[in-house]
Amino acid sequence: MPIQFFIIIGYFCLTIGIGIYAKKKSTSSDAFHGANLGILMCVAAGTGEWLGGTSTTGVSEYGYTFGLSGAWYTLANGVGIIFLALFFAKLYRSLDTVTVPGIIEKFIGVKARIVSSVLLTFVMIVVGASQIIAAGTLGVSILGLDYNISVIILGIGFIVYTLAGGMTAIGYTNVMHLVAMYGGVVLAIVLTGKDIGGIQSLHMQLPQEPYFNMFSIGMPKVSSWIIASVLGACTAQAGIQPILAARDAKVAKKAALLTAFAVAPFGILTAVLGMVAKVRFPELANAKLALPTLMMNLSPLGGGLVLASIMAAILSTVAPIILAAGTMFTKDIYQRVINSEASDSKILYMSRVSTGIAGVICSVLALFMYGSARILDMVYFAYTIRGALFVVLLLGIYWKRTSSRGAIYGMWITGAVGLFWVVYQAIYGEFPINSAITETYAAVIAALVSTVIFSLIFKDDAKKNESLQVNEL
């Protein structure tokens, strides 16, 4: 077997081992979900939401086709996290909850919490499935494994180390993943740069347009990414959970700022790798193959180390996502509604069960949706929901006339509009009204308009009291 196989498998086993080691520090439900985290643990766990398979193979694909402007994917995420850090990190941390739906309850009511928990859990499941597909594809293209076997093996590994150590395991392993990711892409640039004569040669061999224009990917795409990131960063459970678990509000804000600066530059490096692939392999049939093709043409040792960094990116994302899904079900549904008197040991048990089930669902979806464009449509839809929910939350925070029923109707209508936009575009190849009005814009407008209208129609004060009336649900 090639040396790349042993390097990747070794890295994967090391990750599982660290997760299992962390189990001894996850003996309570608070520790499992995250509590009293310092800056390093918050940053390490938080980066997992933003640096996954898309930030490596996805951005290198954009780099192959559009050049440096493909880096806007992670740059936009960085902008969104800075927005979160400056305006909401301290507020969120002060609310004494570990879930975004828990934040929503503080301003809109418990029923809105339940609805948002269902929608955001869907978001986590879809994004988790897309990452496991990326992992399975890596197993096929690099390791020569059958896709189904690859997904099953990797899926079991993801679940085992997340269930073992919870947030502590994610923090420990993501420190390693972050070092591996940056180390891997820098190593790749050094090794591949030698083959093409250095970065200066890259500049000479590729045209200024589009490869060295930061906006050649198109302003509609860039603006859509930035808006989606600003809105989504403030409702991204997997990214916000470490902030909610920070030692205090000051740590939460500092950690969010550092997370932004850890995330933003990564896309520039992977976009450059896509550009190097364009020079070396200008006639690739599929730009998605840019990074894997480049790595397989490195020396076995160098290529294996870089491929391990890609695996690290995927690992760093899947674990916090399935933990986030399990946390929302446990805290927002089970503990808040079903069994409010549950003991801590029971909550910890349910946390592990729900997190495990989330991992299994992600893996099953990955098995059935391999090679299907529908998973991408679902991911776009999922991100649309997340961003639009923040609009509803903003109204709940700053507009006193926001009602619980108005917010709930707004959430469901937003989901329906976002789904229609994505399905229409998938069928007809264009958006329903105008090509510039993407699913992000449509969902944000729908969230704002519908929540305002239904709040004016259904003027209820129940949201202020329904937290005391959970048993009536």
KOLDREN-785127 format. One record per residue: y negated, z, x of N, C-alpha, C in turn. Coordinates in pm, whole numbers, padded with zeros to 5 digits, always signed. Layout:
N
YZXYZXYZX...
This chain:
473
+00120+00000+00084+00000+00000+00000-00126+00000+00087-00236-00062+00039-00358-00068+00120-00420+00070+00138-00496+00084+00246-00558+00212+00277-00659+00252+00169-00719+00152+00101-00814+00183-00005-00748+00266-00115-00621+00233-00143-00547+00305-00247-00538+00453-00212-00499+00484-00090-00479+00623-00050-00612+00699-00045-00720+00631-00005-00850+00698-00001-00896+00736-00142-00884+00642-00235-00928+00669-00372-00840+00775-00439-00709+00763-00422-00619+00863-00481-00643+01000-00418-00666+01003-00287-00695+01129-00221-00822+01193-00274-00923+01112-00295-01050+01164-00347-01031+01217-00489-00955+01145-00569-00929+01186-00707-00854+01319-00709-00755+01334-00625-00677+01458-00619-00763+01575-00571-00852+01548-00477-00944+01651-00429-01034+01700-00543-01081+01606-00624-01165+01642-00738-01090+01733-00834-00966+01697-00865-00885+01778-00956-00863+01917-00896-00836+01921-00766-00812+02049-00700-00934+02141-00707-01053+02086-00685-01175+02166-00693-01196+02216-00836-01167+02131-00934-01182+02172-01073-01090+02287-01109-00967+02280-01062-00871+02387-01089-00913+02515-01018-00964+02502-00896-01014+02619-00822-01126+02689-00899-01210+02609-00967-01324+02665-01040-01281+02742-01164-01155+02732-01203-01109+02798-01327-01131+02948-01324-01118+03009-01206-01132+03154-01197-01274+03202-01230-01371+03109-01230-01508+03145-01265-01544+03105-01408-01446+03056-01481-01470+03015-01620-01383+03097-01714-01402+03227-01709-01319+03319-01788-01383+03358-01920-01505+03310-01946-01571+03336-02074-01625+03205-02129-01655+03205-02258-01706+03082-02319-01843+03046-02262-01925+03146-02234-02056+03118-02175-02041+03050-02039-01951+03101-01957-01929+03042-01825-01873+02900-01838-01786+02879-01937-01727+02746-01956-01833+02644-01994-01923+02681-02084-02028+02589-02128-02144+02583-02030-02157+02685-01946-02266+02691-01849-02358+02807-01877-02382+02891-01777-02472+03005-01794-02523+03050-01658-02652+03086-01654-02712+03143-01534-02698+03052-01412-02715+02921-01433-02700+02826-01324-02824+02822-01236-02804+02808-01106-02914+02789-01013-02955+02642-01006-03053+02613-00924-03108+02478-00918-03003+02376-00873-02928+02407-00768-02830+02311-00716-02725+02276-00821-02673+02376-00889-02570+02349-00991-02629+02270-01107-02752+02301-01147-02816+02226-01256-02834+02079-01218-02882+02056-01097-02905+01917-01053-02773+01842-01042-02674+01906-00980-02544+01840-00963-02482+01803-01097-02481+01899-01190-02421+01872-01322-02504+01772-01400-02637+01779-01388-02723+01691-01466-02719+01546-01423-02699+01521-01294-02696+01381-01248-02578+01304-01306-02474+01375-01344-02357+01307-01398-02385+01223-01521-02480+01268-01603-02516+01192-01723-02575+01056-01688-02642+01047-01573-02723+00929-01544-02664+00838-01437-02579+00889-01351-02522+00807-01244-02373+00789-01267-02338+00684-01337-02198+00656-01365-02160+00516-01323-02060+00460-01389-02014+00326-01356-02122+00221-01374-02211+00242-01473-02317+00145-01497-02416+00141-01381-02443+00257-01320-02541+00261-01211-02486+00203-01081-02355+00178-01077-02296+00117-00957-02261-00030-00985-02150-00054-01052-02108-00192-01078-02205-00263-01172-02262-00190-01270-02354-00252-01365-02484-00296-01299-02545-00207-01221-02671-00241-01156-02650-00346-01047-02537-00342-00978-02510-00446-00878-02495-00582-00945-02444-00584-01068-02439-00709-01144-02580-00762-01170-02670-00670-01214-02809-00710-01234-02871-00756-01103-02839-00686-00993-02893-00724-00863-02847-00863-00822-02722-00897-00851-02667-01028-00819-02742-01138-00895-02778-01109-01020-02841-01209-01105-02993-01208-01098-03052-01086-01096-03198-01075-01107-03265-01017-00982-03189-00958-00894-03249-00898-00775-03291-00754-00795-03397-00714-00726-03441-00574-00725-03478-00521-00864-03516-00608-00955-03557-00561-01088-03442-00497-01164-03318-00525-01121-03204-00458-01184-03206-00308-01164-03281-00263-01062-03289-00119-01033-03363-00043-01141-03431-00114-01232-03504-00045-01337-03412+00038-01426-03283+00009-01424-03190+00089-01506-03196+00236-01466-03185+00266-01335-03192+00406-01293-03336+00453-01276-03427+00363-01242-03568+00402-01233-03618+00448-01371-03577+00377-01475-03616+00416-01611-03557+00551-01646-03433+00575-01606-03373+00707-01630-03452+00816-01560-03496+00788-01438-03578+00884-01366-03707+00916-01439-03772+00813-01494-03895+00833-01571-03866+00922-01692-03755+00896-01760-03719+00976-01877-03695+01122-01843-03627+01146-01731-03598+01285-01691-03725+01358-01649-03818+01287-01583-03947+01348-01549-04022+01388-01676-04019+01302-01776-04081+01334-01905-04019+01461-01963-03887+01469-01960-03816+01588-02007-03860+01711-01928-03867+01698-01796-03902+01811-01710-04042+01863-01737-04137+01771-01750-04277+01811-01763-04311+01868-01900-04248+01816-02004-04293+01852-02139-04194+01935-02222-04065+01933-02187-03970+01998-02277-03869+02092-02211-03852+02084-02080-03749+02165-02016-03768+02315-02040-03889+02362-02021-03916+02505-02042-03898+02544-02189-03947+02460-02280-03933+02489-02422-03785+02497-02461-03708+02397-02421-03566+02395-02455-03496+02520-02402-03523+02552-02276-03453+02667-02215-03488+02798-02286-03608+02808-02341-03652+02932-02406-03586+02954-02541-03517+02853-02594-03463+02862-02730-03324+02925-02736-03266+02958-02623-03140+03033-02617-03027+02961-02693-03003+02836-02657-02893+02759-02712-02840+02668-02602-02715+02624-02615-02659+02535-02513-02637+02394-02564-02685+02365-02685-02668+02230-02739-02800+02174-02792-02812+02043-02789-02929+01976-02846-02934+01998-02997-02822+01988-03071-02828+02022-03214-02876+02165-03239-02845+02256-03146-02896+02392-03158-03047+02396-03150-03104+02310-03066-03250+02298-03058-03305+02243-03189-03237+02142-03243-03281+02081-03369-03282+02184-03481-03183+02273-03483-03180+02377-03588-03304+02465-03584-03353+02496-03465-03468+02585-03452-03590+02531-03527-03600+02399-03539-03719+02339-03597-03694+02271-03732-03569+02232-03760-03543+02154-03881-03438+02217-03971-03354+02305-03919-03256+02372-04005-03113+02346-03965-03023+02429-04020-02884+02424-03978-02812+02298-04026-02848+02246-04143-02783+02124-04190-02818+02006-04099-02941+02003-04055-02981+01899-03960-02905+01916-03829-02878+02040-03792-02799+02067-03671-02661+02005-03684-02598+02023-03799-02462+01973-03818-02460+01820-03814-02554+01757-03884-02560+01610-03886-02585+01555-03746-02680+01614-03676-02711+01566-03541-02595+01590-03446-02520+01698-03468-02403+01724-03384-02298+01616-03401-02276+01575-03526-02180+01467-03553-02224+01338-03484-02352+01304-03497-02403+01179-03439-02400+01184-03286-02441+01296-03228-02444+01305-03082-02304+01316-03022-02211+01374-03095-02072+01376-03048-02017+01234-03044-02051+01154-03146-02014+01013-03144-02070+00943-03021-02197+00972-02989-02259+00913-02870-02177+00948-02746-02142+01075-02730-02067+01119-02612-01930+01051-02603-01863+01039-02716-01729+00977-02718-01738+00831-02675-01834+00759-02728-01848+00617-02696-01881+00597-02549-01976+00674-02499-02015+00661-02359-01899+00703-02268-01828+00808-02306-01712+00850-02228-01605+00743-02222-01581+00676-02335-01481+00569-02338-01522+00454-02245-01651+00421-02244-01698+00313-02158-01677+00347-02010-01694+00474-01975-01674+00515-01836-01525+00512-01797-01440+00550-01890-01297+00545-01861-01249+00400-01851-01308+00311-01930-01278+00168-01914-01317+00123-01774-01432+00168-01727-01475+00133-01591-01376+00185-01488-01327+00308-01510-01229+00365-01417-01098+00288-01421-01054+00253-01543-00931+00176-01556-00942+00039-01493-01058-00024-01508-01082-00155-01448-01078-00146-01296-01131-00037-01243-01126-00015-01098-00981-00005-01052-00899+00063-01131-00758+00074-01097-00687-00060-01096-00728-00149-01188-00667-00282-01195-00713-00371-01080-00845-00381-01062-00900-00478-00968-00884-00436-00823-00882-00306-00796-00879-00258-00659-00742-00205-00619-00682-00128-00709-00556-00061-00674-00434-00139-00719-00453-00241-00800-00340-00323-00844-00253-00256-00949-00306-00155-01018-00229-00085-01120-00239-00157-01254-00140-00134-01340-00152-00179-01477-00266-00103-01544-00344-00171-01627-00462-00108-01686-00425+00016-01767-00323+00006-01853-00286+00119-01936-00242+00240-01852-00165+00212-01749-00121+00321-01661-00240+00383-01590-00332+00298-01545-00451+00346-01477-00532+00438-01566-00554+00398-01690-00632+00479-01784-00562+00611-01813-00431+00607-01833-00357+00729-01865-00363+00828-01748-00339+00779-01627-00340+00867-01509-00479+00926-01487-00579+00839-01487-00715+00886-01463-00765+00973-01577-00730+00936-01700-00772+01016-01816-00715+01157-01810-00589+01169-01773-00528+01302-01759-00600+01382-01651-00631+01316-01541-00703+01384-01433-00839+01434-01478-00916+01349-01549-01046+01388-01600-01034+01514-01686-00938+01510-01776-00922+01620-01872-00880+01748-01801-00786+01738-01708-00733+01858-01641-00843+01934-01569-00921+01865-01486-01017+01942-01407-01136+01988-01490-01169+01916-01599-01277+01962-01686-01233+02083-01767-01111+02080-01820-01060+02193-01896-01045+02317-01809-01009+02296-01685-00984+02409-01596-01111+02488-01569-01216+02419-01526-01333+02491-01480-01460+02474-01560-01460+02387-01661-01579+02369-01743-01701+02331-01661-01816+02390-01693-01941+02357-01626-01936+02391-01478-01867+02497-01441-01856+02533-01300-01784+02424-01222-01675+02372-01279-01601+02264-01214-01688+02140-01200-01764+02110-01304-01852+01992-01300-01959+02009-01192-02017+02128-01184-02118+02153-01082-02061+02139-00942-01946+02204-00916-01884+02196-00784-01849+02053-00746-01780+01984-00836-01733+01848-00804-01849+01749-00796-01952+01770-00878-02063+01675-00875-02149+01688-00750-02149+01803-00686-02214+01813-00556-02144+01717-00460-02011+01722-00460-01933+01631-00375-01954+01486-00416-01955+01459-00547-01972+01323-00595-02107+01266-00555-02212+01348-00564-02346+01300-00533-02356+01261-00385-02299+01343-00299-02296+01311-00155-02216+01184-00131-02101+01173-00199-02015+01056-00181-02083+00929-00231-02155+00939-00342-02219+00822-00400-02328+00767-00308-02418+00855-00268-02525+00809-00179-02470+00768-00042-02378+00848+00009-02317+00812+00138-02245+00680+00132-02175+00656+00021-02098+00533+00007-02185+00409-00001-02292+00415-00083-02374+00294-00098-02456+00267+00029-02500+00374+00097-02572+00353+00224-02478+00291+00327-02355+00342+00332-02255+00285+00424-02230+00139+00390-02221+00108+00261-02197-00031+00219-02310-00122+00261-02435-00075+00247-02549-00156+00287-02548-00181+00438-02514-00078+00514-02508-00093+00660-02400-00193+00700-02280-00178+00642-02168-00264+00681-02188-00408+00635-02232-00425+00511-02250-00562+00460-02376-00625+00519-02477-00542+00550-02598-00595+00610-02572-00660+00744-02478-00605+00820-02442-00665+00949-02384-00804+00930-02309-00822+00821-02245-00952+00797-02345-01062+00766-02459-01026+00709-02556-01129+00671-02677-01133+00765-02677-01048+00867-02786-01050+00964-02899-00953+00934-02873-00850+00850-02973-00749+00824-03056-00777+00700-03135-00676+00661-03218-00687+00541-03322-00799+00554-03375-00819+00673-03472-00927+00693-03412-01063+00663-03285-01077+00700-03214-01202+00670-03193-01218+00520-03170-01106+00452-03155-01108+00307-03282-01163+00243-03395-01119+00292-03523-01165+00239-03542-01314+00263-03491-01363+00373-03507-01504+00406-03411-01594+00328-03293-01542+00294-03192-01625+00231-03199-01627+00078-03275-01534+00020-03290-01533-00125-03434-01566-00161-03456-01638-00269-03593-01673-00308-03671-01551-00357-03800-01555-00338-03887-01445-00383-03870-01422-00533-03862-01533-00607-03836-01526-00751-03693-01571-00777-03610-01491-00840-03645-01364-00903-03614-01240-00817-03558-01259-00698-03489-01149-00632-03579-01039-00577-03704-01068-00548-03791-00965-00491-03910-00933-00583-03897-00973-00707-03996-00940-00810-03940-00827-00896-04007-00714-00898-03954-00597-00970-03952-00614-01121-04009-00723-01172-04012-00742-01317-03947-00874-01360-03868-00934-01271-03806-01062-01304-03700-01049-01413-03648-00929-01435-03548-00910-01540-03612-00920-01678-03745-00915-01682-03817-00931-01808-03881-00801-01855-04009-00808-01892-04078-00689-01940-04018-00631-02067-03968-00714-02162-03903-00653-02279-03785-00565-02240-03706-00611-02144-03592-00532-02099-03638-00404-02029-03736-00417-01939-03786-00301-01865-03847-00199-01960-03933-00245-02050-03998-00152-02143-03897-00087-02236-03798-00165-02278-03694-00109-02366-03615-00001-02294-03580-00027-02168-03508+00074-02090-03590+00200-02074-03720+00185-02044-03805+00302-02023-03819+00383-02152-03845+00315-02263-03859+00385-02391-03729+00455-02428-03617+00383-02414-03487+00442-02446-03458+00562-02357-03498+00553-02230-03472+00663-02136-03560+00784-02166-03686+00759-02196-03777+00871-02227-03729+00944-02353-03695+00867-02454-03647+00928-02578-03508+00988-02561-03420+00913-02494-03282+00957-02480-03265+01077-02388-03349+01086-02285-03337+01197-02191-03357+01331-02259-03434+01331-02365-03467+01457-02434-03365+01495-02540-03263+01410-02561-03155+01445-02655-03017+01418-02595-03011+01396-02464-02883+01366-02398-02810+01497-02370-02713+01531-02452-02646+01659-02440-02589+01683-02301-02521+01584-02245-02459+01603-02114-02561+01627-02004-02679+01565-02016-02783+01585-01917-02865+01711-01940-02879+01751-02067-02961+01867-02102-02882+01997-02093-02751+01993-02114-02672+02116-02115-02690+02200-01988-02692+02139-01867-02717+02222-01748-02856+02286-01749-02955+02218-01806-03090+02274-01815-03092+02393-01910-03020+02380-02021-03011+02490-02117-02935+02609-02057-02851+02581-01958-02772+02686-01893-02838+02739-01766-02961+02693-01738-03030+02736-01616-03060+02885-01619-03081+02941-01500-03106+03085-01488-03229+03128-01569-03333+03046-01567-03453+03075-01644-03531+02945-01664-03644+02954-01733-03722+02834-01766-03778+02765-01643-03817+02841-01541-03870+02780-01420-03762+02700-01347-03642+02757-01340-03531+02685-01278-03501+02557-01356-03507+02567-01489-03480+02450-01574-03576+02335-01542-03705+02366-01531-03804+02261-01503-03787+02203-01364-03771+02290-01263-03754+02242-01126-03628+02157-01113-03520+02202-01177-03393+02128-01168-03406+01991-01233-03477+01983-01345-03495+01854-01412-03574+01758-01324-03680+01808-01259-03758+01722-01170-03675+01672-01053-03598+01762-00993-03513+01721-00880-03405+01624-00924-03353+01642-01046-03253+01550-01098-03311+01409-01109-03436+01399-01155-03502+01268-01167-03509+01199-01032-03545+01274-00927-03559+01213-00795-03423+01188-00729-03319+01251-00779-03185+01221-00731-03130+01095-00797-03171+01071-00920-03119+00958-00998-03193+00828-00969-03326+00832-00970-03408+00710-00969-03378+00614-00854-03369+00660-00727-03354+00563-00617-03217+00497-00609-03119+00553-00677-02982+00504-00659-02969+00358-00699-03038+00318-00806-03029+00181-00854-03085+00080-00755-03183+00121-00675-03238+00030-00575-03130-00007-00474-03053+00094-00432-02947+00070-00334-02838-00020-00391-02795+00006-00514-02688-00076-00571-02737-00216-00608-02865-00229-00645-02920-00362-00669-02921-00444-00540-02955-00378-00429-02952-00446-00298-02811-00494-00266-02711-00413-00299-02572-00456-00276-02539-00580-00359-02590-00586-00481-02570-00706-00562-02636-00827-00499-02752-00808-00439-02821-00917-00371-02745-00963-00247-02688-00868-00173-02605-00904-00058-02485-00985-00103-02425-00945-00215-02311-01020-00269-02353-01163-00306-02476-01179-00355-02526-01313-00390-02534-01402-00267-02573-01344-00152-02581-01420-00028-02442-01456+00022-02351-01360+00019-02217-01383+00074-02127-01463-00019-02141-01442-00151-02054-01510-00247-02141-01569-00359-02213-01676-00328-02312-01729-00424-02251-01793-00547-02122-01820-00545-02062-01893-00658-01963-01808-00737-01983-01679-00744-01892-01594-00822-01893-01638-00968-01774-01644-01026-01764-01686-01166-01823-01582-01259-01819-01455-01218-01867-01346-01303-01945-01248-01215-02071-01224-01249-02154-01133-01170-02102-00991-01171-02020-00956-01271-01962-00823-01276-01871-00796-01155-01825-00902-01092-01735-00888-00978-01810-00872-00846-01942-00869-00852-02022-00868-00729-01984-00752-00637-01989-00631-00688-01963-00514-00602-01817-00504-00561-01720-00518-00655-01580-00513-00612-01544-00620-00508-01596-00741-00526-01569-00849-00431-01626-00816-00294-01746-00764-00293-01810-00726-00167-01730-00618-00095-01681-00519-00171-01607-00408-00109-01471-00452-00056-01408-00542-00127-01274-00585-00084-01280-00674+00040-01399-00716+00077-01412-00798+00197-01467-00717+00315-01475-00585+00297-01506-00496+00408-01377-00457+00479-01391-00387+00589-01272-00333+00655-01203-00237+00558-01070-00222+00568-01000-00134+00474-01057+00007+00469-01090+00065+00583-01143+00201+00585-01282+00206+00522-01371+00117+00566-01506+00116+00511-01506+00084+00363-01428-00016+00323-01420-00051+00182-01363+00060+00098-01263+00130+00151-01202+00242+00079-01300+00354+00056-01382+00384+00158-01481+00491+00145-01588+00455+00041-01629+00328+00042-01730+00286-00055-01671+00284-00197-01548+00238-00209-01483+00239-00340-01466+00381-00392-01442+00475-00301-01434+00616-00342-01568+00662-00398-01677+00608-00346-01809+00646-00399-01828+00592-00541-01770+00475-00569-01776+00422-00705-01695+00509-00799-01577+00550-00751-01496+00642-00829-01572+00773-00851-01644+00819-00750-01723+00942-00763-01826+00929-00874-01890+00811-00883-01991+00789-00988-01928+00800-01126-01810+00744-01142-01743+00749-01271-01698+00891-01303-01638+00958-01203-01593+01095-01222-01709+01187-01259-01824+01166-01195-01938+01254-01217-01991+01243-01359-01960+01133-01427-02010+01111-01563-01911+01152-01670-01785+01119-01652-01686+01144-01758-01674+01293-01789-01664+01377-01685-01642+01520-01707-01754+01584-01789-01883+01568-01751-01987+01630-01834-01995+01573-01974-01954+01448-01992-01959+01389-02126-01856+01451-02219-01732+01465-02172-01631+01524-02261-01657+01673-02280-01714+01740-02179-01753+01880-02196-01864+01891-02300-01960+01799-02295-02070+01801-02392-02018+01784-02534-01924+01690-02553-01867+01669-02686-01795+01794-02734-01716+01856-02646-01645+01978-02683-01740+02093-02711-01846+02103-02634-01943+02210-02653-02012+02197-02788-02052+02076-02826-02121+02059-02954-02029+02092-03071-01903+02048-03064-01813+02081-03174-01794+02232-03183-01772+02295-03070-01744+02439-03069-01863+02521-03115-01981+02493-03057-02099+02575-03086-02167+02538-03217-02171+02408-03250-02248+02364-03367-02166+02360-03495-02037+02337-03483-01952+02327-03601-01863+02450-03615-01779+02473-03514-01682+02583-03525-01750+02719-03531-01827+02754-03428-01886+02888-03423-02000+02905-03523-02077+02799-03546-02194+02811-03635-02157+02809-03782-02051+02735-03818-02020+02716-03959-01882+02767-03998-01780+02730-03920-01643+02759-03961-01605+02904-03937-01636+02958-03820-01591+03094-03786-01700+03164-03703-01801+03211-03771-01914+03273-03702-01878+03408-03640-01764+03464-03679-01722+03595-03626-01617+03581-03516-01596+03461-03468-01491+03438-03368-01517+03518-03241-01410+03570-03183-01421+03644-03057-01449+03545-02943-01492+03599-02830-01524+03513-02716-01399+03440-02667-01286+03509-02668-01162+03444-02623-01124+03329-02715-01150+03345-02845-01121+03239-02941-01216+03121-02921-01343+03150-02895-01440+03044-02870-01404+02968-02743-01364+03041-02639-01322+02975-02514-01202+02885-02538-01107+02934-02618-00988+02854-02651-01028+02727-02725-01114+02741-02827-01158+02624-02903-01239+02528-02816-01313+02583-02721-01391+02498-02631-01298+02409-02550-01192+02468-02497-01097+02390-02417-01022+02289-02505-00984+02331-02625-00912+02240-02715-01000+02122-02753-01124+02149-02795-01213+02041-02839-01252+01950-02723-01271+02008-02605-01302+01925-02487-01183+01836-02453-01063+01892-02460-00943+01812-02434-00926+01700-02535-00950+01730-02662-00939+01628-02766-01042+01518-02742-01164+01556-02703-01267+01455-02673-01221+01363-02561-01158+01421-02457-01107+01339-02348-00997+01244-02393-00909+01293-02480-00799+01209-02531-00854+01094-02615-00950+01125-02702-01010+01020-02785-01077+00913-02699-01151+00957-02597-01215+00861-02505-01110+00772-02439-01000+00832-02396-00894+00756-02328-00827+00657-02423-00801+00700-02547-00737+00611-02645-00829+00493-02676-00957+00521-02695-01053+00411-02718-01055+00315-02599-01048+00371-02480-01047+00287-02359-00924+00198-02355-00810+00249-02403-00687+00168-02405-00699+00051-02501-00760+00077-02618-00763-00025-02722-00879-00124-02706-00981-00087-02631-01101-00171-02626-01122-00236-02491-01021-00237-02408-01033-00302-02277-01060-00452-02294-01160-00501-02225-01192-00643-02231-01268-00685-02354-01303-00589-02440-01375-00622-02562-01524-00599-02544-01603-00693-02588-01749-00678-02582-01797-00573-02680-01709-00535-02775-01751-00438-02876-01784-00302-02817-01719-00266-02706-01750-00137-02647-01895-00134-02598-01943-00246-02546-02083-00251-02503-02176-00242-02623-02138-00309-02733-02218-00298-02855-02223-00153-02902-02111-00084-02893-02106+00056-02935-02191+00145-02844-02190+00114-02715-02271+00192-02621-02420+00174-02652-02462+00050-02674-02602+00025-02709-02639+00099-02837-02549+00095-02934-02572+00164-03060-02583+00315-03037-02494+00368-02952-02494+00511-02923-02625+00555-02860-02673+00480-02763-02800+00514-02698-02917+00504-02797-02907+00409-02888-03011+00393-02989-03020+00517-03076-02906+00570-03118-02904+00691-03201-02967+00807-03126-02930+00822-03001-02979+00935-02923-03131+00934-02910-03187+00818-02881-03331+00810-02869-03403+00834-03000-03349+00779-03107-03414+00794-03237-03409+00939-03286-03303+01011-03253-03295+01151-03293-03408+01233-03231-03452+01193-03113-03562+01266-03050-03691+01247-03130-03708+01130-03189-03825+01108-03274-03824+01206-03391-03706+01224-03452-03692+01319-03562-03723+01461-03513-03670+01496-03395-03696+01629-03339-03845+01649-03311-03911+01547-03257-04055+01558-03231-04132+01587-03360-04095+01518-03467-04160+01545-03595-04135+01689-03638-04012+01736-03618-03982+01874-03655-04062+01975-03575-04090+01944-03449-04166+02036-03364-04315+02033-03396-04371+01912-03414-04516+01898-03418-04574+01866-03557-04488+01828-03652-04539+01798-03786-04480+01900-03884-04562+01990-03931-04514+02102-04011-04455+02060-04145-04488+01942-04190-04438+01898-04321-04300+01833-04312-04243+01826-04193-04107+01773-04180-04010+01864-04255-03934+01807-04345-03837+01886-04422-03696+01860-04372-03608+01953-04401-03469+01939-04358-03405+01815-04420-03424+01797-04550-03365+01681-04618-03425+01551-04566-03557+01552-04543-03621+01433-04489-03566+01396-04353-03544+01497-04268-03490+01472-04135-03346+01420-04142-03267+01478-04231-03128+01435-04243-03120+01291-04293-03198+01259-04396-03201+01120-04444-03248+01027-04332-03348+01072-04256-03398+00992-04145-03290+00965-04041-03209+01067-04012-03101+01049-03914-03000+00945-03961-02958+00956-04086-02856+00861-04136-02913+00720-04145-03037+00707-04190-03098+00574-04200-03116+00513-04061-03155+00595-03966-03168+00548-03828-03036+00492-03778-02928+00566-03804-02796+00520-03762-02760+00387-03826-02790+00374-03956-02759+00250-04027-02839+00133-03973-02968+00154-03947-03053+00047-03895-03008+00007-03755-02981+00106-03670-02935+00076-03534-02805-00002-03533-02710+00039-03620-02582-00031-03629-02603-00175-03676-02687-00194-03778-02713-00329-03828-02772-00416-03718-02867-00363-03643-02933-00441-03537-02832-00485-03431-02745-00393-03390-02647-00424-03286-02543-00524-03336-02493-00503-03457-02391-00594-03513-02450-00733-03535-02571-00740-03587-02637-00869-03610-02653-00945-03478-02696-00874-03375-02715-00938-03245-02582-00984-03187-02476-00905-03208-02343-00942-03157-02290-01067-03226-02321-01083-03355-02270-01197-03432-02353-01323-03410-02484-01307-03415-02572-01425-03413-02641-01448-03280-02628-01355-03187-02687-01374-03055-02836-01349-03049-02895-01296-03153-03037-01265-03156-03060-01149-03252-03176-01087-03241-03207-00975-03329-03262-01025-03461-03250-00946-03568-03282-00995-03702-03425-01044-03722-03524-00977-03663-03664-01010-03692-03728-01089-03579-03725-01031-03460-03792-01092-03346-03715-01051-03221-03705-01142-03125-03627-01114-03004-03684-00996-02926-03812-00967-02942-03874-00856-02869-03846-00721-02935-03805-00724-03063-03776-00599-03134-03627-00569-03117-03596-00497-03012-03458-00463-02981-03411-00350-03072-03281-00314-03057-03226-00206-03138-03300-00075-03114-03352-00056-02991-03425+00066-02960-03553+00076-03044-03632-00032-03044-03755-00033-03121-03726-00017-03271-03625-00089-03319-03592-00083-03462-03553+00058-03503-03471+00124-03422-03425+00258-03456-03538+00360-03450-03624+00348-03350-03737+00441-03338-03831+00428-03458-03860+00305-03496-03947+00282-03611-03882+00337-03738-03751+00309-03754-03679+00357-03871-03679+00510-03877-03660+00574-03762-03657+00721-03757-03793+00778-03799-03898+00721-03744-04033+00772-03773-04068+00752-03921-04053+00629-03968-04095+00596-04105-04010+00670-04209-03878+00665-04194-03791+00725-04295-03803+00877-04299-03816+00940-04183-03830+01086-04182-03960+01129-04248-04067+01059-04219-04196+01092-04282-04190+01072-04433-04139+00957-04474-04135+00926-04618-04048+01027-04694-03929+01053-04645-03839+01143-04718-03883+01288-04707-03954+01323-04602-04009+01459-04595-04118+01478-04698-04196+01374-04724-04300+01382-04827-04239+01385-04966-04127+01314-04983-04060+01311-05114-03988+01443-05140-03913+01489-05039-03834+01611-05055-03901+01724-04976-03998+01787-05037-04073+01893-04971-03998+02024-04987-03908+02049-04896-03833+02174-04907-03876+02273-04799-03869+02397-04835-03893+02504-04739-03762+02565-04693-03653+02504-04742-03522+02563-04714-03490+02563-04567-03546+02470-04492-03513+02462-04349-03549+02591-04278-03648+02663-04333-03689+02786-04268-03592+02900-04296-03514+02883-04404-03425+02991-04445-03277+02957-04434-03245+02827-04420-03105+02788-04433-03020+02838-04316-03084+02877-04206-03008+02935-04096-02944+03065-04139-03002+03127-04244-02946+03251-04296-02847+03226-04410-02827+03098-04441-02745+03064-04556-02629+02973-04519-02575+02993-04400-02470+02905-04350-02349+02906-04442-02317+03020-04499-02196+03032-04579-02202+02951-04707-02322+02905-04745-02333+02824-04865-02294+02680-04843-02279+02637-04716-02248+02497-04686-02107+02462-04733
